[in-house]
Amino acid sequence: MPRQRARLLRTVIVCVFLGLLIYLFWPGSKELPAQSAQPAAAAVLDFDSPDSTLVVVNKKRPVPADHAPQDLADAGGVPLRAEAAGAYRQMAAEAGAAGVPMSAVSGFRTGAEQDQLYVSYTENFGPEAADAISARPGYSEHQTGLAIDIANPDGTCALESCFAETLAGSWAAANAQHYGFIIRYPAGAEHITGYAHEPWHLRYVGTEHARTMHDAGTTLEEYLGLPAAPGY
C-alpha cells in the first residue's frame, strides 16, 4: 500500500509539472486582456492643463483668468497656438485647392475680450440667450488658443446655423478631423456641451483624437468620460 501511494503521488506531481510547462510555453496560453474600445485611459490624458491640446473648457471647467498661450502663431489672420495654426493653414489651403474657399473669423481671445463679447450678447439678447451662444469670460475655449471660428469669405451664413449647409461648412464637417479639428458644438448635443449648434466653431485636439471622435459621433466630454456641462 505505501508503494502504491508513493507511485500515485509521483504521478500527480509529474502531471502538475507537465501542466505548468504547457501553460507557460504553449502558444496563446496566456492571452492579454482585451483592449478597451474607449480612447487611451482618461487617467493618462491631460484634459486639465490649459496648455494641453485636449484641455476641456466648458461651463463647469474654466481656465485661469489670466491664461494666454505662449506659442501663438498666425492662422489665416487670427492667432492660434502654433500647432493648431499650422493645421488650420494646411486645411484652408487644401480646402481652397478643392474649390472651397474658407476664412478665419476668430481665434485666440483674452479674458477681457471675451468679457466684452459676452456683455454685448447679454445686452442684445438677454442673459439666457447669451449663455446659449456665448461663453462667460474665463469659460471660453477661445482663451486656450485651440478654437477657431471659420466662415465663407463672402460672409454667407457667418456665425449662423445655416453655415452647416454652405460650401465651407459642409466641407469642414466632412474633413476637419483629418487636420485635427472637431465641430465642438454639434447639433443635438446642447444638453452636453451647453451651447447651441455652432458648425463654424472648430476645436483643435490632434488628428488621432479628432478622427476617433468624428467616426464615433461623440462630443469632447463624452470622449473623455467627463460630465455634461449644460449650465454654469
C-alpha positions as CSV (number, residue, x, y, z in Angstrom):
1,M,0.0,0.0,0.0
2,P,2.7,2.6,0.8
3,R,4.4,1.8,-2.5
4,Q,1.1,2.4,-4.4
5,R,0.6,5.8,-2.6
6,A,4.2,6.8,-3.4
7,R,3.6,5.9,-7.1
8,L,0.4,7.8,-7.1
9,L,2.0,10.8,-5.6
10,R,4.8,10.8,-8.1
11,T,2.2,10.6,-10.9
12,V,0.3,13.6,-9.6
13,I,3.5,15.6,-9.3
14,V,4.5,14.8,-12.8
15,C,1.1,15.7,-14.2
16,V,1.1,19.1,-12.3
17,F,4.6,19.8,-13.6
18,L,3.7,19.0,-17.2
19,G,0.5,21.1,-16.9
20,L,2.6,24.0,-15.7
21,L,5.0,23.7,-18.6
22,I,2.2,23.6,-21.1
23,Y,0.7,26.7,-19.5
24,L,3.9,28.6,-19.6
25,F,5.1,27.7,-23.1
26,W,2.1,26.7,-25.1
27,P,1.4,29.5,-27.8
28,G,-1.6,31.5,-26.9
29,S,-1.9,30.1,-23.4
30,K,-1.6,33.5,-21.8
31,E,-3.9,35.9,-23.6
32,L,-3.5,39.6,-23.0
33,P,-6.5,41.5,-21.6
34,A,-8.9,42.7,-24.3
35,Q,-8.2,46.3,-25.4
36,S,-10.8,48.9,-24.4
37,A,-12.9,50.4,-27.2
38,Q,-12.5,53.7,-25.4
39,P,-9.7,56.1,-26.2
40,A,-6.5,55.9,-24.2
41,A,-7.4,55.7,-20.5
42,A,-8.6,59.1,-19.3
43,A,-6.2,58.9,-16.4
44,V,-3.2,59.3,-18.8
45,L,-4.8,62.1,-20.9
46,D,-4.3,65.6,-19.7
47,F,-7.6,67.5,-20.1
48,D,-7.0,69.8,-17.1
49,S,-3.9,71.8,-18.1
50,P,-4.7,74.9,-20.3
51,D,-1.5,74.0,-22.2
52,S,-2.8,70.6,-23.2
53,T,-4.3,70.2,-26.7
54,L,-7.0,68.1,-25.0
55,V,-7.9,70.6,-22.3
56,V,-11.7,70.7,-21.7
57,V,-13.2,74.1,-21.2
58,N,-16.9,74.3,-20.7
59,K,-19.5,75.8,-18.3
60,K,-18.2,73.6,-15.4
61,R,-14.5,73.9,-16.3
62,P,-13.0,77.4,-16.5
63,V,-9.5,78.4,-17.4
64,P,-7.4,80.8,-15.3
65,A,-8.5,84.4,-15.9
66,D,-5.0,85.5,-16.9
67,H,-4.2,82.5,-19.1
68,A,-2.6,83.2,-22.5
69,P,-0.7,80.7,-24.7
70,Q,3.0,81.4,-25.2
71,D,3.2,80.0,-28.7
72,L,0.6,81.9,-30.7
73,A,1.0,82.0,-34.5
74,D,-0.9,83.3,-37.4
75,A,-3.8,81.2,-38.7
76,G,-5.1,83.0,-41.7
77,G,-5.3,86.3,-40.0
78,V,-6.2,85.2,-36.4
79,P,-3.9,83.9,-33.7
80,L,-3.9,80.3,-32.6
81,R,-1.4,78.1,-30.8
82,A,1.4,77.2,-33.3
83,E,0.3,73.5,-33.7
84,A,-3.3,74.4,-34.3
85,A,-2.4,77.4,-36.6
86,G,-0.2,75.1,-38.8
87,A,-3.1,72.6,-39.0
88,Y,-5.6,75.3,-39.9
89,R,-3.4,76.8,-42.6
90,Q,-3.0,73.4,-44.2
91,M,-6.7,72.7,-44.0
92,A,-7.7,76.1,-45.5
93,A,-5.1,75.6,-48.3
94,E,-6.4,72.2,-49.2
95,A,-10.0,73.3,-49.0
96,G,-9.2,76.1,-51.3
97,A,-7.5,73.7,-53.8
98,A,-10.7,71.7,-53.7
99,G,-12.7,74.7,-54.7
100,V,-13.9,75.5,-51.2
101,P,-12.7,78.9,-50.0
102,M,-12.5,79.3,-46.3
103,S,-11.7,82.2,-44.0
104,A,-10.8,82.5,-40.3
105,V,-13.0,84.9,-38.3
106,S,-11.8,84.5,-34.7
107,G,-9.1,82.6,-32.9
108,F,-7.5,83.3,-29.5
109,R,-9.2,85.8,-27.3
110,T,-8.1,87.2,-23.9
111,G,-10.4,87.0,-20.9
112,A,-11.0,90.8,-21.3
113,E,-12.0,90.4,-25.0
114,Q,-14.4,87.5,-24.1
115,D,-15.9,89.7,-21.4
116,Q,-16.7,92.4,-23.9
117,L,-18.2,89.9,-26.3
118,Y,-20.3,88.3,-23.6
119,V,-21.6,91.7,-22.3
120,S,-22.5,92.6,-25.9
121,Y,-24.6,89.4,-26.3
122,T,-26.2,89.9,-23.0
123,E,-27.2,93.4,-23.8
124,N,-28.6,92.5,-27.2
125,F,-30.3,89.1,-26.4
126,G,-30.6,88.8,-22.7
127,P,-28.6,86.6,-20.3
128,E,-30.4,83.3,-21.0
129,A,-29.9,83.6,-24.8
130,A,-26.3,84.9,-24.3
131,D,-25.4,81.8,-22.3
132,A,-26.6,79.6,-25.1
133,I,-24.4,81.3,-27.8
134,S,-21.5,82.8,-25.9
135,A,-19.2,81.8,-23.1
136,R,-18.8,83.9,-20.0
137,P,-15.3,85.2,-19.5
138,G,-13.0,82.5,-18.2
139,Y,-15.1,79.8,-19.7
140,S,-14.3,80.1,-23.4
141,E,-12.3,77.7,-25.5
142,H,-11.0,80.7,-27.4
143,Q,-8.8,81.6,-24.5
144,T,-6.9,78.3,-24.9
145,G,-5.8,79.3,-28.4
146,L,-7.2,76.0,-29.7
147,A,-10.5,77.2,-31.0
148,I,-11.2,78.9,-34.3
149,D,-14.4,80.3,-35.9
150,I,-14.5,79.9,-39.7
151,A,-16.6,81.4,-42.4
152,N,-17.2,81.6,-46.1
153,P,-15.2,84.5,-47.5
154,D,-18.4,86.2,-48.8
155,G,-20.0,86.1,-45.4
156,T,-22.8,83.7,-46.3
157,C,-24.4,82.4,-43.1
158,A,-21.5,83.7,-41.0
159,L,-21.9,82.6,-37.4
160,E,-25.3,81.2,-38.1
161,S,-26.5,77.6,-38.0
162,C,-27.1,77.7,-41.8
163,F,-23.4,77.8,-42.2
164,A,-23.5,74.0,-42.0
165,E,-25.2,73.9,-45.4
166,T,-22.7,76.1,-47.1
167,L,-19.6,75.0,-49.0
168,A,-17.1,75.8,-46.2
169,G,-19.4,74.4,-43.5
170,S,-20.2,71.1,-45.2
171,W,-16.5,70.6,-46.2
172,A,-15.3,71.3,-42.7
173,A,-17.8,68.9,-41.2
174,A,-16.6,66.1,-43.6
175,N,-12.9,66.8,-43.5
176,A,-11.8,68.9,-40.5
177,Q,-10.9,65.7,-38.5
178,H,-8.1,64.9,-40.9
179,Y,-6.4,68.1,-39.8
180,G,-7.0,67.6,-36.0
181,F,-10.2,69.6,-35.7
182,I,-13.7,68.7,-34.4
183,I,-17.0,70.5,-34.6
184,R,-17.0,71.3,-30.9
185,Y,-20.7,72.1,-30.6
186,P,-22.6,69.7,-32.8
187,A,-26.4,69.7,-33.4
188,G,-28.3,67.7,-30.8
189,A,-25.6,67.9,-28.2
190,E,-26.8,71.0,-26.4
191,H,-27.6,69.1,-23.3
192,I,-23.9,68.0,-23.1
193,T,-22.0,71.0,-24.4
194,G,-24.3,73.7,-23.1
195,Y,-24.2,75.6,-26.4
196,A,-26.4,75.8,-29.5
197,H,-25.2,74.1,-32.6
198,E,-22.1,76.1,-33.9
199,P,-21.0,74.5,-37.2
200,W,-18.4,77.2,-37.6
201,H,-16.6,76.6,-34.2
202,L,-13.7,74.2,-34.7
203,R,-11.6,72.9,-31.9
204,Y,-8.1,71.5,-32.3
205,V,-7.4,68.2,-30.5
206,G,-4.9,66.5,-32.8
207,T,-5.7,64.1,-35.7
208,E,-5.9,60.9,-33.8
209,H,-8.4,62.1,-31.3
210,A,-10.3,64.1,-33.9
211,R,-10.8,61.2,-36.2
212,T,-11.9,58.9,-33.4
213,M,-14.5,61.4,-32.2
214,H,-15.7,62.1,-35.7
215,D,-16.2,58.5,-36.5
216,A,-17.9,57.8,-33.2
217,G,-20.0,60.9,-33.3
218,T,-19.1,61.9,-29.8
219,T,-18.5,65.2,-28.1
220,L,-15.3,66.0,-26.3
221,E,-16.9,65.5,-22.9
222,E,-18.2,62.0,-23.9
223,Y,-14.9,61.0,-25.5
224,L,-13.0,61.7,-22.2
225,G,-15.8,60.4,-20.0
226,L,-16.5,63.8,-18.4
227,P,-19.9,65.0,-17.1
228,A,-22.1,67.0,-19.3
229,A,-22.0,70.8,-18.8
230,P,-25.3,72.3,-19.9
231,G,-25.1,75.1,-17.4
232,Y,-22.9,77.0,-15.0
